[in-house]
Amino acid sequence: MNTQKLRILSRIILVLLMAVHIITWYVLDIHVAGSIGIEALFSGLSRGVINAGFVFWMLVFASTLLFGRGFCGWFCWFGGYVELADWGIGKYKIKIPRWTLLYLGIIPFVALSLKVYSALVVNWLKGFPATFAFRLADVEPWGGQQTGISILITLILYGPVLFFVFGKRAWCRYLCPIGALLKIFGSVGVGKIRLVSDGCIGCGKCNQVCDMQVDVLGELRTHGEVRSLNCIRCLKCTDVCPNGAIAFSMRCKGISLSADASTRSEQNSLKRRRISAFDVTIVLLWLGVTLFFVLANVSQNAPMEIKVFMTAGLLLIIYGIVWMMHKVWSRIRKREQEIR
């Protein structure tokens, strides 16, 4: 079976398991395992409870040490939705052209700290749990906070809208706090995309299919393997390699590109834009506004519809304001040059 068909199958199985989980809890009233969300993990730790979220995420972190961010590429249900949205929109060629931004990579880590770690740290500062209890059904699967409108906002805003402005898998690359956490564990991951033969011709097809915009060819030329923490092991690059020169492997093969392939790879490697004052301004404003809302407890009292809008919505608003200011300033400078 084709690798990408296996990925689709893994997502279908995941959705079915989620459906069974919800049905057994809310319809059949069988409370064996509760929420497996990242919030359940940290909520349980802060209260001294080993719950289903703890068990699930320990398994995910353990898998990351072996397979890198394979969870993002194969089992994350929202990542699957984002990929489906990108595919559905991209095939109609209606993307709005924009410069790719936010290569600082700091936003997801700040989002992780503010949205996930904060509850754990605040509770532990009040007193570290003396004992831990094992209770899988500690937190219900569906917290009851989401509404129909908030779910719709999430699906539209974090899928098609972010795709229009920032490109494929924008949520996964720039904003996902779980992805940031898995980057930390994945940095020592054993399994990587590696050169397994000297058949690479430097054609660049691996770069063209990478939704995470990893410079696969450049990484192979420099290291003989892909070390980028953005790699989610989706294996699209290995599928399109015409000579089967790259594959997922648990050990380094010690193979490097030939002189001809290395020369061609320099031409086909993705050209990354340098971080500009424009990017830095957007990130600093986003961080400042987000911190203000968190410290002022505004987000705690806001309706769920506002909460789901804040992370991506604030970024889009700030991006729009800075982009318009940048355009106005460019026009003013152009007029001044014409007058001179």
C-alpha positions as CSV (number, residue, x, y, z in Angstrom):
1,M,0.0,0.0,0.0
2,N,1.2,3.5,-0.8
3,T,2.7,5.4,2.2
4,Q,0.3,8.3,1.8
5,K,-2.7,6.0,1.7
6,L,-1.4,4.5,5.0
7,R,-1.3,8.0,6.5
8,I,-4.9,8.6,5.4
9,L,-5.9,5.2,6.9
10,S,-4.1,6.1,10.2
11,R,-6.1,9.3,10.4
12,I,-9.4,7.5,9.7
13,I,-8.7,5.0,12.4
14,L,-7.9,7.8,14.8
15,V,-11.2,9.6,14.1
16,L,-13.1,6.3,14.6
17,L,-11.4,5.8,17.9
18,M,-12.3,9.3,19.0
19,A,-15.9,8.7,18.0
20,V,-15.9,5.4,20.1
21,H,-14.3,7.3,23.0
22,I,-17.1,9.9,23.0
23,I,-19.9,7.5,22.4
24,T,-18.8,5.2,25.3
25,W,-18.5,8.1,27.7
26,Y,-21.6,10.2,26.8
27,V,-24.0,7.6,25.3
28,L,-23.1,4.4,27.0
29,D,-22.1,6.1,30.2
30,I,-18.9,4.0,30.4
31,H,-16.2,6.1,32.1
32,V,-13.0,4.1,31.7
33,A,-10.6,6.7,30.1
34,G,-11.1,10.4,30.1
35,S,-9.6,13.2,28.1
36,I,-6.3,12.6,26.3
37,G,-5.7,16.3,25.5
38,I,-2.5,18.0,26.5
39,E,-4.5,20.2,28.9
40,A,-5.6,17.0,30.8
41,L,-2.0,16.0,31.1
42,F,-0.9,19.2,32.8
43,S,-4.1,19.6,34.8
44,G,-3.6,16.1,36.2
45,L,0.0,16.8,37.1
46,S,-0.9,20.0,38.8
47,R,-3.4,18.2,41.0
48,G,-1.4,15.0,41.6
49,V,-3.4,12.8,39.3
50,I,-2.0,10.3,36.7
51,N,-4.8,10.3,34.1
52,A,-5.4,9.1,30.5
53,G,-3.9,12.3,29.2
54,F,-0.7,11.5,31.1
55,V,-0.5,7.9,29.7
56,F,-1.3,9.0,26.1
57,W,1.3,11.8,26.0
58,M,4.0,9.8,27.7
59,L,3.5,7.3,24.8
60,V,3.7,10.2,22.3
61,F,6.9,11.6,23.8
62,A,8.5,8.1,23.9
63,S,7.6,7.6,20.2
64,T,9.1,11.0,19.4
65,L,12.5,9.9,20.9
66,L,12.4,7.1,18.3
67,F,10.6,8.5,15.3
68,G,10.8,12.3,15.7
69,R,7.6,14.3,15.1
70,G,5.9,11.3,13.5
71,F,2.9,11.9,15.6
72,C,2.3,15.2,13.8
73,G,2.6,13.6,10.4
74,W,0.6,10.4,11.1
75,F,-1.8,10.6,14.1
76,C,-2.6,14.3,14.9
77,W,-6.3,14.7,14.0
78,F,-6.1,18.4,13.6
79,G,-3.0,18.2,11.5
80,G,-5.0,15.8,9.3
81,Y,-7.8,18.4,9.0
82,V,-5.3,21.2,8.2
83,E,-3.7,19.0,5.5
84,L,-7.1,18.2,4.0
85,A,-8.1,21.9,4.0
86,D,-4.8,22.8,2.3
87,W,-5.4,20.1,-0.3
88,G,-9.0,21.2,-1.0
89,I,-8.1,24.9,-1.3
90,G,-4.8,24.5,-3.1
91,K,-6.1,22.5,-6.0
92,Y,-8.3,25.4,-7.0
93,K,-5.3,27.7,-7.0
94,I,-6.9,30.5,-5.0
95,K,-4.1,31.1,-2.5
96,I,-3.5,34.8,-1.7
97,P,0.2,35.5,-2.4
98,R,2.1,36.5,0.7
99,W,5.7,36.5,1.9
100,T,6.3,33.6,4.3
101,L,6.8,35.1,7.8
102,L,7.8,34.2,11.4
103,Y,11.0,32.3,10.9
104,L,11.9,33.3,14.5
105,G,10.1,30.1,15.6
106,I,9.4,31.6,19.0
107,I,5.7,31.9,18.8
108,P,4.7,28.3,19.4
109,F,7.0,28.0,22.4
110,V,5.4,31.2,23.9
111,A,1.9,29.8,23.1
112,L,2.9,26.6,24.8
113,S,4.2,28.3,27.9
114,L,1.2,30.6,28.2
115,K,-1.6,28.1,27.4
116,V,-0.2,24.9,28.8
117,Y,2.6,25.4,31.3
118,S,1.0,28.3,33.1
119,A,-1.7,26.2,34.9
120,L,0.8,23.6,36.0
121,V,3.4,26.2,37.2
122,V,0.8,28.3,39.1
123,N,-0.7,25.3,40.9
124,W,2.7,23.9,41.8
125,L,3.8,27.3,43.2
126,K,0.9,27.0,45.6
127,G,2.2,23.6,46.7
128,F,3.7,20.6,45.0
129,P,1.4,17.5,45.2
130,A,2.6,15.2,47.9
131,T,1.2,12.1,46.3
132,F,-0.1,11.1,42.9
133,A,-3.3,9.0,42.3
134,F,-3.9,6.9,39.2
135,R,-7.2,7.8,37.7
136,L,-7.7,7.4,34.0
137,A,-11.2,8.9,33.9
138,D,-10.0,12.0,35.7
139,V,-11.2,14.5,33.1
140,E,-14.2,14.0,30.7
141,P,-13.3,13.7,27.0
142,W,-15.3,16.8,26.0
143,G,-14.8,19.6,28.5
144,G,-18.1,21.2,27.6
145,Q,-16.5,24.6,26.9
146,Q,-16.6,24.5,23.2
147,T,-19.7,25.7,21.4
148,G,-20.9,25.1,17.8
149,I,-19.7,28.6,16.8
150,S,-16.3,28.3,18.5
151,I,-15.8,25.0,16.7
152,L,-16.7,26.6,13.3
153,I,-14.4,29.5,14.0
154,T,-11.5,27.1,14.8
155,L,-12.0,25.0,11.6
156,I,-12.2,28.1,9.4
157,L,-9.6,30.3,11.1
158,Y,-6.9,27.7,11.8
159,G,-7.4,25.9,8.4
160,P,-8.2,27.9,5.3
161,V,-7.5,31.4,6.6
162,L,-4.0,30.7,7.9
163,F,-3.3,28.8,4.7
164,F,-4.3,31.8,2.6
165,V,-1.9,34.1,4.5
166,F,1.0,32.0,5.6
167,G,1.0,28.9,3.3
168,K,0.6,25.2,3.8
169,R,0.4,23.8,7.4
170,A,0.7,27.3,8.8
171,W,-0.8,26.2,12.1
172,C,1.6,23.3,12.5
173,R,4.7,25.4,11.5
174,Y,4.0,28.7,13.4
175,L,1.4,28.4,16.2
176,C,0.9,24.8,17.4
177,P,2.1,24.6,21.1
178,I,2.1,20.8,21.0
179,G,4.4,20.9,17.9
180,A,6.7,23.1,19.9
181,L,6.8,20.6,22.7
182,L,7.5,17.7,20.4
183,K,10.3,19.7,18.8
184,I,12.1,19.5,22.2
185,F,11.7,15.7,22.4
186,G,12.2,15.2,18.7
187,S,15.6,17.0,18.7
188,V,17.2,13.8,20.0
189,G,15.0,11.5,17.8
190,V,16.8,8.5,16.4
191,G,14.7,7.9,13.2
192,K,15.3,10.4,10.4
193,I,14.9,10.8,6.7
194,R,18.4,9.8,5.4
195,L,20.3,9.1,2.2
196,V,20.3,5.3,1.7
197,S,22.0,5.2,-1.6
198,D,24.1,7.3,-3.9
199,G,21.3,7.6,-6.5
200,C,20.3,11.1,-5.6
201,I,20.5,13.4,-8.6
202,G,19.6,16.7,-6.9
203,C,16.3,17.1,-8.7
204,G,14.6,18.9,-5.8
205,K,11.3,16.9,-6.0
206,C,11.7,16.3,-2.2
207,N,11.6,20.0,-1.5
208,Q,8.6,20.6,-3.8
209,V,6.4,18.2,-1.9
210,C,7.3,19.1,1.7
211,D,4.3,20.8,3.3
212,M,6.5,21.9,6.2
213,Q,8.8,23.8,3.9
214,V,11.9,21.9,5.1
215,D,14.9,22.3,2.8
216,V,15.2,18.5,2.5
217,L,17.8,18.7,-0.3
218,G,19.9,21.2,1.6
219,E,19.8,19.1,4.8
220,L,20.8,16.0,2.8
221,R,23.7,17.9,1.2
222,T,25.0,19.2,4.5
223,H,24.3,16.3,6.9
224,G,23.3,13.3,4.8
225,E,20.0,13.3,6.8
226,V,17.1,15.7,7.6
227,R,17.8,17.3,11.0
228,S,15.2,20.0,10.8
229,L,12.8,20.0,13.8
230,N,10.0,20.9,11.4
231,C,10.1,17.5,9.7
232,I,7.0,15.5,10.6
233,R,8.1,12.2,9.0
234,C,5.2,12.3,6.5
235,L,7.5,10.5,4.0
236,K,6.2,12.4,1.0
237,C,9.8,13.2,0.1
238,T,10.8,9.5,0.1
239,D,7.7,8.7,-2.1
240,V,8.6,11.1,-4.9
241,C,12.4,10.4,-5.0
242,P,12.8,9.0,-8.5
243,N,15.7,6.7,-7.6
244,G,14.7,5.7,-4.0
245,A,17.8,7.5,-2.7
246,I,16.2,8.6,0.5
247,A,14.2,6.7,3.1
248,F,13.3,6.8,6.8
249,S,16.0,5.0,8.7
250,M,16.9,4.4,12.3
251,R,20.6,4.6,11.7
252,C,23.0,6.8,9.7
253,K,24.2,5.2,6.5
254,G,27.2,7.4,6.0
255,I,26.3,8.2,2.4
256,S,26.8,11.7,0.9
257,L,25.7,13.4,-2.3
258,S,27.9,13.0,-5.4
259,A,29.6,16.1,-6.8
260,D,27.1,16.4,-9.6
261,A,24.1,16.0,-7.3
262,S,25.6,18.5,-4.8
263,T,25.9,21.1,-7.6
264,R,22.3,20.6,-8.7
265,S,21.1,20.6,-5.1
266,E,22.4,24.1,-4.6
267,Q,20.2,25.3,-7.4
268,N,17.1,23.4,-6.2
269,S,17.4,24.0,-2.5
270,L,14.7,26.2,-1.0
271,K,15.8,29.8,-0.7
272,R,14.9,31.1,2.8
273,R,14.0,34.8,3.3
274,R,16.1,36.5,6.0
275,I,14.3,37.7,9.0
276,S,13.5,41.4,8.6
277,A,12.3,44.2,10.8
278,F,8.9,43.5,9.4
279,D,8.9,40.0,10.8
280,V,10.4,41.0,14.2
281,T,7.7,43.8,14.6
282,I,4.9,41.4,14.0
283,V,6.3,38.8,16.5
284,L,7.0,41.4,19.2
285,L,3.6,43.0,18.9
286,W,1.9,39.6,19.0
287,L,3.8,38.6,22.1
288,G,3.2,41.9,23.8
289,V,-0.6,41.8,23.2
290,T,-0.9,38.2,24.1
291,L,1.0,38.7,27.4
292,F,-1.2,41.7,28.2
293,F,-4.4,39.6,27.8
294,V,-3.0,36.8,29.9
295,L,-1.7,38.9,32.7
296,A,-4.9,41.0,32.8
297,N,-6.9,37.7,33.0
298,V,-8.9,38.9,30.0
299,S,-8.7,35.5,28.3
300,Q,-10.0,33.7,31.4
301,N,-13.3,35.7,31.4
302,A,-13.8,35.8,27.7
303,P,-16.4,33.7,25.9
304,M,-15.0,30.5,24.1
305,E,-15.6,32.1,20.7
306,I,-13.2,34.9,21.6
307,K,-10.6,32.5,23.1
308,V,-10.3,30.4,20.0
309,F,-9.9,33.5,18.0
310,M,-7.2,35.1,20.1
311,T,-4.1,33.1,19.1
312,A,-4.5,33.2,15.3
313,G,-6.9,36.1,15.2
314,L,-4.5,38.5,17.0
315,L,-1.6,37.4,14.7
316,L,-3.7,38.0,11.6
317,I,-4.9,41.4,12.8
318,I,-1.3,42.5,13.8
319,Y,0.0,41.2,10.5
320,G,-2.6,43.2,8.6
321,I,-1.9,46.4,10.5
322,V,1.9,46.1,10.1
323,W,1.6,45.1,6.4
324,M,-0.6,48.2,5.7
325,M,1.8,50.4,7.6
326,H,4.7,48.9,5.6
327,K,2.9,49.6,2.3
328,V,2.1,53.2,3.3
329,W,5.7,53.8,4.4
330,S,7.0,52.4,1.1
331,R,4.8,54.7,-0.9
332,I,5.9,57.7,1.1
333,R,9.5,56.9,0.6
334,K,8.9,56.3,-3.1
335,R,7.2,59.7,-3.5
336,E,10.1,61.4,-1.7
337,Q,12.6,59.8,-4.1
338,E,10.5,60.9,-7.1
339,I,10.5,64.5,-5.7
340,R,14.3,64.5,-5.3
